[in-house]
């Protein structure tokens, strides 16, 4: 495979949800929508990892699920290996399904608690192939070796494994069906730092060995920088910055990325929740994720917007910032990039 071959291209992807109307919409007659993913475009090459970063609720997981057709897109195109899969029926998509897989964030929900590890891997192998018992055992041994899991763990149930071991089983199950493109949804969350590093190293090794491509979803920019070739930063359904991993982490141009990298977002978000009774007590305030503001969605929380005296260009719907190139490999959605 050539490194410059694009395996996945996403064009103007939108995923809108309709919330329950309630009293407000009953009086106004207006139907509101939540733009979970709002006009997102990117591409991923073979053997490449793209990190997708942002706070909880920004739309990261929705992008992953929509790309894999686990959630239907509202609009836009999803092209996998030169095939437009956006509107394929379940039957039409079935031959490709094994090539696009997901490592789910919730380890306990992803692994059947009533099945032993060997049965879980066997079930994955049976979905897309017909193997004899001897071939099945040989393939399971190969998978265990790939993810560095002891053979003795095959007789265990998921609740008898550590978090790191469960994660390895999840990765092995994904490889069992023959995945080429993997959405890794928060694969290092709820793990100790040392175990996080092991999982990242394992994914990198498997990428080299099996020519895998990843969409790596996380809120932790430090972990994303370690594994990704390029990074897209999301805020309320939109990509606000995209570029090479090192530059995004160490020389961010969007104010939100800078705040995210300095680990202030989580802290300030928690402060916002505590101050919910009086939003003015916190610079960040309480933000309504269901109704993004007009113009720049980050403006209400943006230190640059406040420092510049609240310029109208940031909040005017007619001048909403667009994702624009700063150079060939770096894009930002901001009127006042850092």
C-alpha positions as CSV (number, residue, x, y, z in Angstrom):
1,X,0.0,0.0,0.0
2,X,1.2,3.5,-0.8
3,X,1.2,6.0,2.1
4,X,-0.4,8.6,-0.2
5,X,-3.5,6.6,-0.9
6,X,-6.7,8.0,0.8
7,X,-8.7,5.3,2.6
8,X,-11.4,7.5,4.0
9,X,-12.8,10.8,2.9
10,X,-15.5,12.7,4.7
11,X,-17.2,15.6,2.8
12,X,-19.5,18.2,4.5
13,X,-20.8,15.6,7.0
14,X,-23.8,16.7,9.0
15,X,-25.6,14.8,11.8
16,X,-28.5,16.7,13.3
17,X,-30.7,15.4,16.1
18,X,-34.3,16.6,16.9
19,X,-34.8,17.1,20.6
20,X,-38.2,16.8,22.2
21,X,-40.1,20.0,21.4
22,X,-41.4,20.8,24.9
23,X,-43.4,24.0,25.7
24,X,-41.1,26.4,23.8
25,X,-41.6,24.8,20.4
26,X,-45.3,24.2,21.0
27,X,-45.8,28.0,21.4
28,X,-43.4,29.1,18.7
29,X,-44.2,26.4,16.2
30,X,-40.4,26.1,15.5
31,X,-38.6,22.8,15.5
32,X,-35.1,23.0,16.9
33,X,-32.3,20.7,15.9
34,X,-29.0,19.9,17.6
35,X,-26.1,20.1,15.2
36,X,-24.0,17.3,16.7
37,X,-21.8,17.3,13.6
38,X,-22.1,20.4,11.4
39,X,-20.4,20.4,8.0
40,X,-17.3,18.5,8.8
41,X,-14.7,17.5,6.1
42,X,-11.4,15.5,6.4
43,X,-9.5,12.6,4.9
44,X,-7.3,9.9,6.3
45,X,-4.6,8.1,4.3
46,X,-3.7,4.4,4.5
47,X,-1.4,3.7,7.5
48,X,-2.3,7.1,8.9
49,X,-3.8,8.2,12.2
50,X,-6.0,11.2,12.6
51,X,-6.7,12.3,16.1
52,X,-10.0,13.9,16.9
53,X,-10.0,16.0,20.1
54,X,-12.5,18.0,22.0
55,X,-14.6,18.2,25.2
56,X,-17.4,15.8,26.0
57,X,-20.4,16.6,23.9
58,X,-18.5,18.2,21.0
59,X,-19.5,15.5,18.5
60,X,-16.4,13.4,18.3
61,X,-18.1,10.0,18.9
62,X,-21.0,10.9,16.7
63,X,-18.5,11.4,13.8
64,X,-17.0,8.0,14.5
65,X,-20.3,6.3,14.6
66,X,-21.6,8.1,11.5
67,X,-18.4,7.3,9.5
68,X,-19.0,3.6,10.3
69,X,-22.7,3.8,9.4
70,X,-23.7,2.9,13.0
71,X,-25.6,6.2,12.9
72,X,-27.2,7.5,9.7
73,X,-25.8,10.8,8.3
74,X,-28.2,13.8,7.9
75,X,-26.2,15.1,5.0
76,X,-22.7,14.8,3.4
77,X,-20.6,12.1,1.9
78,X,-18.5,9.2,3.4
79,X,-16.2,7.6,0.9
80,X,-14.3,4.5,1.9
81,X,-11.6,3.1,-0.4
82,X,-13.1,5.0,-3.4
83,X,-16.6,3.7,-2.6
84,X,-19.3,6.1,-1.6
85,X,-20.9,4.2,1.4
86,X,-23.1,7.1,2.6
87,X,-26.4,5.6,1.4
88,X,-25.6,2.0,1.0
89,X,-28.2,-0.4,2.5
90,X,-27.2,-2.8,5.3
91,X,-27.0,-5.6,2.7
92,X,-24.9,-3.5,0.3
93,X,-22.6,-2.4,3.1
94,X,-22.1,-5.9,4.6
95,X,-19.1,-6.9,2.4
96,X,-17.3,-3.8,3.6
97,X,-18.4,-3.9,7.3
98,X,-15.5,-6.1,8.3
99,X,-13.0,-3.6,7.0
100,X,-14.4,-0.7,9.1
101,X,-14.5,-1.4,12.8
102,X,-14.7,0.4,16.2
103,X,-12.9,0.0,19.5
104,X,-15.7,1.1,21.8
105,X,-15.0,3.3,24.8
106,X,-17.2,1.4,27.3
107,X,-15.3,-1.8,27.9
108,X,-18.0,-3.4,30.1
109,X,-20.7,-2.7,27.6
110,X,-18.6,-3.8,24.6
111,X,-17.7,-7.3,26.0
112,X,-20.5,-9.8,26.8
113,X,-20.1,-10.4,30.5
114,X,-21.6,-13.9,30.2
115,X,-19.0,-15.1,27.6
116,X,-15.5,-16.2,28.2
117,X,-12.8,-14.4,26.2
118,X,-12.2,-17.4,23.9
119,X,-15.9,-17.4,23.0
120,X,-15.9,-13.6,22.4
121,X,-13.0,-14.0,19.9
122,X,-14.5,-17.1,18.3
123,X,-17.8,-15.2,17.8
124,X,-15.9,-12.4,16.0
125,X,-14.0,-14.8,13.8
126,X,-17.2,-16.6,12.8
127,X,-19.0,-13.5,11.6
128,X,-17.1,-13.1,8.4
129,X,-15.3,-16.4,7.9
130,X,-15.7,-20.1,7.9
131,X,-12.8,-21.7,9.8
132,X,-12.2,-25.3,11.1
133,X,-11.7,-25.7,14.8
134,X,-7.9,-26.1,14.2
135,X,-7.8,-22.9,12.1
136,X,-9.9,-21.1,14.7
137,X,-7.5,-22.0,17.6
138,X,-4.5,-21.0,15.5
139,X,-6.1,-17.6,14.6
140,X,-7.0,-17.0,18.2
141,X,-3.4,-17.7,19.3
142,X,-2.2,-15.3,16.6
143,X,-4.6,-12.6,17.9
144,X,-3.4,-13.1,21.5
145,X,0.2,-12.7,20.4
146,X,-0.6,-9.6,18.4
147,X,-2.1,-7.8,21.4
148,X,0.3,-9.3,24.0
149,X,-2.4,-11.2,26.0
150,X,-1.6,-14.4,27.8
151,X,-3.3,-17.6,26.6
152,X,-4.5,-18.3,30.2
153,X,-6.9,-15.4,29.9
154,X,-9.0,-17.2,27.3
155,X,-10.9,-19.0,30.1
156,X,-11.7,-15.8,31.9
157,X,-14.9,-13.7,31.9
158,X,-14.5,-9.9,31.1
159,X,-15.0,-8.9,34.7
160,X,-12.0,-11.0,35.7
161,X,-9.7,-8.9,33.6
162,X,-8.0,-5.6,34.3
163,X,-8.9,-2.5,32.3
164,X,-5.8,-2.9,30.1
165,X,-6.5,-6.6,29.5
166,X,-10.1,-5.8,28.5
167,X,-8.8,-3.1,26.1
168,X,-6.5,-5.7,24.5
169,X,-9.4,-8.1,24.0
170,X,-11.4,-5.3,22.4
171,X,-8.6,-4.6,20.0
172,X,-8.1,-8.4,19.3
173,X,-11.8,-8.7,18.5
174,X,-11.6,-5.8,16.0
175,X,-8.6,-7.4,14.3
176,X,-10.4,-10.8,14.2
177,X,-12.8,-9.6,11.5
178,X,-10.1,-8.2,9.3
179,X,-10.4,-4.4,9.9
180,X,-8.4,-2.0,7.8
181,X,-9.8,1.2,9.2
182,X,-10.5,1.5,12.9
183,X,-12.3,4.2,14.9
184,X,-10.7,4.1,18.4
185,X,-13.2,5.8,20.7
186,X,-11.4,7.0,23.9
187,X,-9.3,3.8,24.0
188,X,-7.1,5.0,26.8
189,X,-9.8,6.5,29.1
190,X,-10.2,5.0,32.6
191,X,-6.7,3.5,32.4
192,X,-3.6,4.3,34.4
193,X,-1.0,6.4,32.6
194,X,1.4,3.4,32.3
195,X,-1.4,1.3,30.8
196,X,-2.3,4.2,28.4
197,X,1.2,4.2,27.1
198,X,1.1,0.4,26.5
199,X,-2.2,0.7,24.6
200,X,-0.8,3.6,22.4
201,X,2.4,1.6,21.7
202,X,0.3,-1.5,20.8
203,X,-1.9,0.4,18.4
204,X,1.2,1.9,16.8
205,X,2.9,-1.5,16.4
206,X,-0.3,-3.0,14.9
207,X,-0.5,-0.1,12.5
208,X,3.0,-0.8,11.2
209,X,2.5,-4.6,11.1
210,X,-1.0,-4.7,9.5
211,X,-1.1,-1.3,7.6
212,X,-4.0,-0.1,9.7
213,X,-5.6,3.4,9.5
214,X,-7.1,5.0,12.6
215,X,-9.5,7.7,13.6
216,X,-8.4,8.2,17.2
217,X,-11.0,9.9,19.4
218,X,-10.0,11.5,22.7
219,X,-10.3,14.5,24.9
220,X,-6.6,14.2,25.9
221,X,-4.5,16.1,23.5
222,X,-1.3,14.7,25.0
223,X,-2.3,11.1,24.2
224,X,-3.5,12.1,20.7
225,X,-0.1,13.8,20.0
226,X,1.7,10.6,20.8
227,X,-0.2,8.4,18.3
228,X,-1.5,10.8,15.6
229,X,0.1,12.0,12.4
230,X,-2.5,14.9,12.2
231,X,-5.1,16.2,14.6
232,X,-8.5,17.8,14.2
233,X,-9.9,19.8,17.1
234,X,-13.7,20.0,17.5
235,X,-15.9,22.4,19.3
236,X,-19.7,22.1,19.3
237,X,-20.0,20.1,16.1
238,X,-17.4,21.9,14.1
239,X,-13.7,21.4,13.4
240,X,-12.0,24.6,14.6
241,X,-8.4,23.6,13.9
242,X,-6.7,20.9,11.9
243,X,-3.0,20.2,11.1
244,X,0.0,18.1,11.9
245,X,0.0,16.7,15.4
246,X,3.2,18.4,16.7
247,X,2.0,21.8,15.5
248,X,-1.5,21.5,16.9
249,X,-0.1,20.5,20.3
250,X,2.8,22.9,20.6
251,X,2.0,25.8,18.3
252,X,-1.9,26.0,18.3
253,X,-3.5,28.8,16.4
254,X,-7.1,28.6,17.6
255,X,-7.7,30.0,21.1
256,X,-9.8,26.9,22.0
257,X,-6.9,24.5,21.1
258,X,-4.5,26.6,23.3
259,X,-6.9,26.4,26.2
260,X,-7.4,22.7,25.6
261,X,-3.7,22.0,25.5
262,X,-3.1,23.9,28.7
263,X,-5.6,21.5,30.4
264,X,-7.8,24.4,31.5
265,X,-11.0,23.4,29.7
266,X,-11.9,20.5,32.1
267,X,-11.1,22.6,35.1
268,X,-13.1,25.6,33.9
269,X,-16.0,23.5,32.8
270,X,-16.2,22.0,36.3
271,X,-16.2,25.6,37.7
272,X,-19.0,26.5,35.2
273,X,-21.1,23.6,36.5
274,X,-20.5,24.8,40.1
275,X,-21.4,28.3,39.2
276,X,-24.5,27.3,37.2
277,X,-26.7,29.4,39.5
278,X,-24.8,32.5,38.5
279,X,-23.1,32.3,35.2
280,X,-21.5,35.7,35.6
281,X,-19.3,34.3,38.3
282,X,-17.2,32.5,35.8
283,X,-15.6,33.9,32.6
284,X,-16.5,30.6,30.9
285,X,-20.2,30.8,31.9
286,X,-22.8,28.1,31.3
287,X,-23.0,27.2,27.6
288,X,-26.0,25.7,26.0
289,X,-24.7,22.8,23.9
290,X,-28.1,22.4,22.2
291,X,-28.2,25.9,20.8
292,X,-24.8,27.1,19.5
293,X,-24.5,30.9,19.4
294,X,-24.5,32.7,16.0
295,X,-21.1,33.4,14.5
296,X,-18.2,31.9,16.2
297,X,-19.4,29.2,18.6
298,X,-16.5,29.6,20.9
299,X,-16.8,33.4,21.3
300,X,-18.7,33.3,24.6
301,X,-15.8,31.4,26.2
302,X,-13.0,32.9,24.1
303,X,-10.2,34.9,25.9
304,X,-9.2,36.5,22.7
305,X,-12.8,37.7,21.9
306,X,-13.0,39.2,25.4
307,X,-9.5,40.8,25.2
308,X,-10.4,42.4,21.9
309,X,-13.6,44.1,23.3
310,X,-16.2,41.7,21.9
311,X,-15.8,42.5,18.1
312,X,-19.0,42.1,16.2
313,X,-17.3,40.1,13.4
314,X,-17.1,37.1,15.9
315,X,-20.8,36.9,16.6
316,X,-22.5,38.2,13.4
317,X,-24.1,35.3,11.6
318,X,-23.1,36.9,8.3
319,X,-19.4,36.6,9.2
320,X,-19.2,33.2,10.9
321,X,-15.6,32.1,10.7
322,X,-14.8,29.4,8.1
323,X,-12.1,26.8,8.3
324,X,-9.3,28.4,6.3
325,X,-5.7,27.5,5.4
326,X,-2.9,29.2,7.2
327,X,-0.5,27.1,5.1
328,X,-0.6,23.9,3.2
329,X,-0.9,21.7,6.3
330,X,-2.7,23.9,8.9
331,X,-6.3,25.1,8.9
332,X,-8.1,27.2,11.5
333,X,-11.6,28.6,12.1
334,X,-10.9,31.9,13.7
335,X,-10.9,35.6,12.8
336,X,-8.1,36.3,15.2
337,X,-5.8,33.2,15.1
338,X,-3.0,33.2,17.7
